[in-house]
Amino acid sequence: MTTNENMRNAARIGIAASAGVLAAALTAAPALAAGSPRTAEDGRLVTTTSGPVLGTVGSDVREFSGIPYAAPPVGALRWTPPRPATPWSQPRDATKPGPVCAQGPYNKPVGSTVSEDCLTLNVTAPRDASAARKKPVMVFLHGGDLTTGSGSQFEPRRMAARGDAVVVTVNYRLGIFGFFGHAGLPGSGTFGLQDQQAALRWIRRNAAAFGGDARDVTLFGQSAGAKSTCAQLTSPAAKGLFGKVIIQSASCGSFTPTLYPGQPAPTTTDSTKWRSLTEVDAQGGALAKTLGCEGQADAIACLRGLGTDRLLAHTEEFGSAAYGTPTLPEDPEAAIRAGRFTKVPVVIGHTRDEGRMVTAALVNPAIGGTPMTEQRYVELTDQAYGARAAEVRRHYPPSAYTAAGAQWAPALAWAAIETDRTTVCPVLRDADAIARRTPVHAYEFADPDAPTWTAFPAGFPAGASHISDLTLLFDVNRPDGTPVTLSAAQRRLAATMIGYWTAFAHGGTPVADGAPGWAPYAPGARHVQTLAPARIGGVDDATEHQCAFWKNAR
């Protein structure tokens, strides 16, 4: 789901280095054998298979930003599978992130530059990580509906230092540049997924240089990054590139679409956001015609000759990867349910109030920007659910949501419908399917006062909304550039969550020192770990979110 994750990267440790400092570091750098960590004495200089990079060193971590893992996909390389980066011999400045991948302004970090030349990653490693003390590697895929966002929005310093893990954040092509399709175009509809795989292969080749264990990689993502993680679970080309996954706030299979005012509800709860190659290619052909390229001797060459901005106007039309392709042979929904996926340990979960962010950001403005009235709630549910609308309202009466303020109760009822129907119950269906074949731990992030960095109407109770869990795992900035801060209780919860996430990376189970136990998820048992400042422990998630009702409802 598209989220207003608009932020810029938190300030890096000591990112400014003078020419004299750089020269001194290079003079001090010894010649080191291939295949071992190659660093200058202070750890700022690391030699990768592509070339040397010069990062920054803090008290507890080393950071290397903006490292190319593939060649710039520009010009004749637009809409081609990722190619190896051109090697370099002189130390490359790795003290700041690279440009974010081409996208609209909605989700672009403040102060960042935008470019199609964006296939870079950022590495944060514990300061003591070395060939002799290798750490597990955690690779994070950002969200943004596959059309927006960047890896540099999320500063993983706390996770790397406290969790004793090497953390990598990744940029991958988005929207029309990452998921465009056209008949006869190799890689059609899957360039962004191929970028993620190229990054994972680069990490496998270079993890040891940063003190990471290339044989111990955990892939994790949130929202569209979680959907991407699901895709990689079912992609034959990704097999062997990771050994554990964490799926946050998205379903692998039933991507039930968000319901906007005036739209009818989907005719089935089994709707999917994945699209067939035939559909994606047809959409690309139609766009080529619109842009005056279809019918040319070489339509793709014509499209590659168009400017970035002209294509960006159509980027939202390509927010889905294509299946029926070498990268993604089948709809991940079908693959997950049939057991055709890589069998690795899985953590999967959601926030308790997923739907409030979309309700506040999109639904409320769509009805005039004022709080939804009960009359409007009835009208909208009638439009959405027709003959079943009264039954839906009996399950979600506004009167059940007045504790947060009577003026917001109808909007909160609508948000609860969207939380349960679009995210929670599909996530639990995925957990059921996956847990039949491989170990699963499931969670619900439930901090009622979770920090947010997206815009909410004044007084709107955001609760544990979509993406709010990331404020505890990473350092992030609000749209105006100010950092999100945590209360003392939230800092304790953040430490526990980072402990769970990184313990899973270390050993395959989220068992953290001093934290409450976390029982495995089993189909039918419905044990989900709730994560909140006031309580960490088991909760009956399916009952709390009325999944028995949504099993057959539309």
Salt bridges, closest charged atoms under 4 A:
ASP42 OD2 - ARG44 NE 2.49
GLU63 OE2 - ARG12 NH1 2.97
GLU63 OE1 - ARG157 NH2 3.31
ASP93 OD2 - LYS96 NZ 2.84
GLU116 OE2 - ARG78 NH2 2.66
ASP128 OD2 - ARG133 NH2 3.16
ASP128 OD1 - LYS135 NZ 3.45
ASP145 OD1 - LYS273 NZ 2.18
GLU155 OE1 - ARG12 NH1 3.40
GLU155 OE1 - ARG157 NH2 3.56
ASP164 OD1 - LYS135 NZ 2.97
ASP195 OD1 - ARG173 NH2 2.78
ASP213 OD1 - ARG215 NE 3.35
ASP216 OD1 - LYS244 NZ 2.59
ASP270 OD1 - ARG337 NH2 3.27
GLU294 OE1 - HIS182 NE2 2.90
GLU317 OE2 - HIS314 ND1 2.94
GLU330 OE2 - ARG340 NE 2.71
GLU333 OE2 - ARG337 NH2 3.40
ASP353 OD2 - ARG352 NH2 3.16
ASP353 OD1 - ARG356 NH2 3.73
GLU354 OE1 - HIS466 ND1 2.56
GLU379 OE1 - ARG376 NH1 3.15
ASP382 OD1 - ARG393 NH1 2.97
GLU391 OE1 - ARG388 NH2 2.66
GLU418 OE2 - ARG421 NH2 2.95
ASP420 OD1 - HIS545 ND1 2.63
GLU444 OE2 - HIS545 NE2 2.58
ASP475 OD1 - ARG158 NE 2.91
ASP540 OD2 - ARG526 NH2 3.22
ASP541 OD2 - HIS350 NE2 2.54
ASP541 OD1 - HIS545 NE2 3.64
GLU544 OE1 - HIS545 NE2 2.93
